[in-house]
């Protein structure tokens, strides 16, 4: 199940895509790039329902 990426600035905002390389918090407007969201080797960043989320994936996929 994907988990929304919470804003690094405000308590409770979620990031949405602004363009292919930049995301912006829906609540406070704080910008961030993909490098601000370090995903582990068994995780992927995905857009789901317009919100940036981390999706855990099984090993080897």
trRosetta pair geometry for C-beta under 8 A, 3 or more apart (Angstrom, degrees):
i j d omega theta_ij theta_ji phi_ij phi_ji
2 46 6.1 -96 -112 65 133 118
2 48 5.0 129 59 19 168 154
2 53 3.7 52 170 141 118 141
2 54 6.7 151 -156 72 71 36
2 55 4.7 -37 -96 -85 84 82
3 53 5.9 151 69 -164 32 91
3 54 5.1 -22 60 58 92 91
3 55 7.9 171 17 -78 68 37
4 14 4.7 -46 179 -124 128 125
4 51 5.2 -29 -121 147 105 132
4 52 7.3 90 -154 81 65 55
4 53 5.2 -54 -93 -100 41 88
5 14 6.7 111 69 -151 58 74
5 15 5.3 -23 84 25 111 114
5 37 5.7 -27 -134 -119 150 131
5 45 7.6 4 -43 -131 139 98
5 51 7.8 179 33 162 75 87
5 52 4.7 -35 31 106 122 101
5 53 6.3 -161 -16 -104 80 29
5 54 6.2 100 -68 -27 90 92
6 12 7.0 -41 -145 -105 105 17
6 13 7.1 104 -166 69 63 51
6 14 6.6 -57 -109 -94 42 62
7 10 4.9 10 95 49 143 77
7 11 7.8 -99 67 -50 105 9
7 12 7.3 -10 29 65 109 28
7 13 3.6 27 -20 71 139 100
7 14 6.8 -104 -37 -66 85 17
7 15 6.6 141 -85 -53 70 79
7 25 4.2 42 -105 -113 126 130
7 27 6.5 -102 -23 45 154 112
7 28 6.4 117 -177 30 161 113
7 30 5.8 108 -161 50 114 128
8 30 6.9 -134 57 126 81 148
8 32 6.6 114 12 -84 121 137
8 36 6.8 -96 -25 171 147 126
9 13 7.5 -10 65 42 85 132
9 25 6.7 -111 46 -24 110 158
9 28 5.7 -119 95 81 121 151
9 30 4.1 153 15 -67 143 162
10 13 4.6 59 73 -4 115 118
10 25 6.3 128 31 167 114 158
10 27 5.4 -127 88 97 150 125
10 28 4.1 152 -26 -25 139 136
10 30 6.8 180 -5 -7 95 128
12 27 6.5 75 94 -40 80 167
13 25 3.9 45 138 -172 139 113
13 26 5.7 -177 -162 54 91 70
13 27 3.2 -126 -98 28 108 117
13 28 5.4 -106 -42 6 160 88
13 30 7.3 124 85 28 151 106
14 25 7.0 134 71 -145 21 67
14 26 5.5 6 64 16 73 117
14 27 7.6 89 19 -14 53 100
14 51 4.7 -9 145 -145 135 116
14 52 7.0 180 170 44 85 75
15 23 4.0 36 179 156 121 128
15 24 6.7 138 -146 66 75 20
15 25 5.8 -51 -89 -87 62 51
15 26 7.4 -176 -111 -17 13 80
15 32 6.2 -67 -111 49 139 122
15 51 7.0 107 72 -161 51 65
15 52 4.1 -18 86 28 104 127
16 23 6.5 160 75 -158 25 84
16 24 6.3 -32 61 65 76 72
16 25 8.0 94 14 -147 75 12
16 26 5.4 72 -10 -66 115 96
16 47 7.9 72 -147 -137 60 108
16 50 5.4 -3 -128 163 114 83
16 51 6.1 -58 -86 -101 77 46
16 52 6.7 -162 -93 -17 24 86
17 20 7.4 16 -165 -90 120 28
17 22 7.8 106 -163 86 57 52
17 23 5.9 -54 -102 -106 40 76
17 47 5.9 -29 -28 -98 121 139
17 50 7.9 -116 20 -157 87 59
17 52 7.0 125 -53 -63 71 98
18 22 4.5 -42 61 102 117 98
18 23 6.1 163 0 -123 90 18
18 24 4.5 74 -58 -10 120 110
18 31 7.1 -34 -4 -124 155 94
19 22 5.2 36 45 40 87 95
21 33 6.0 -10 160 -139 81 96
21 34 6.7 -89 -154 -5 56 104
22 31 5.9 -22 -170 -161 111 107
22 32 7.4 143 -158 76 64 36
22 33 5.9 -46 -102 -96 61 68
23 31 7.2 139 79 -159 48 56
23 32 5.1 -26 67 68 97 87
23 33 7.3 153 17 -106 82 18
23 34 7.4 104 -13 -68 112 58
23 52 5.5 -5 -133 -37 148 149
24 29 5.8 -13 -179 -154 109 49
24 30 7.0 162 -154 78 61 36
24 31 5.3 -29 -99 -99 79 63
24 32 7.6 164 -86 21 33 71
25 28 4.9 8 95 50 137 77
25 29 5.9 -56 65 -3 88 11
25 30 4.4 35 5 43 125 83
25 31 8.0 -110 1 -60 79 24
25 32 7.7 71 -41 -2 83 108
26 51 7.7 -50 -26 -105 135 91
32 36 4.2 -93 -170 50 108 155
32 37 7.2 87 143 -34 129 95
33 36 5.6 117 59 -8 59 99
34 37 6.0 -68 -163 41 48 102
34 45 6.6 -172 -144 57 99 168
35 38 7.7 17 -176 -70 48 73
37 45 5.8 89 111 -92 137 133
37 52 7.2 -122 -74 154 167 134
37 54 7.5 -158 177 -74 117 105
39 43 4.1 -139 -170 96 98 106
39 44 6.3 78 177 -103 159 16
39 45 5.6 -132 -50 -38 139 86
39 54 6.1 175 -113 -131 101 105
40 43 4.6 78 50 10 78 111
42 56 6.1 17 133 -157 94 77
42 57 5.8 -151 -175 63 63 69
42 58 7.4 -53 -153 173 105 9
42 59 6.0 -42 -105 -82 116 64
43 54 5.1 -7 -173 -174 123 103
43 55 6.7 145 -159 73 66 44
43 56 5.6 -40 -99 -100 77 52
43 57 6.8 159 -104 13 22 83
44 54 7.4 148 73 -157 36 55
44 55 4.9 -24 63 62 89 99
44 57 5.8 44 -7 -21 108 125
45 52 6.3 -12 -170 -168 102 96
45 53 7.4 147 -156 78 55 38
45 54 6.3 -36 -98 -99 57 61
45 55 7.7 152 -109 15 9 84
46 52 7.8 150 81 -153 34 50
46 53 5.5 -31 69 69 82 88
46 54 7.7 126 22 -118 80 14
46 55 4.8 24 7 -13 127 125
47 50 6.8 6 180 -118 101 16
47 51 7.1 149 -154 68 64 28
47 52 6.1 -37 -98 -93 68 52
47 53 7.3 124 -121 18 20 84
48 51 6.3 -36 70 62 65 80
48 53 4.9 -31 28 21 111 138
48 55 7.8 110 -31 -64 133 114
57 61 5.1 -127 162 79 115 108
58 61 5.1 59 69 6 84 126
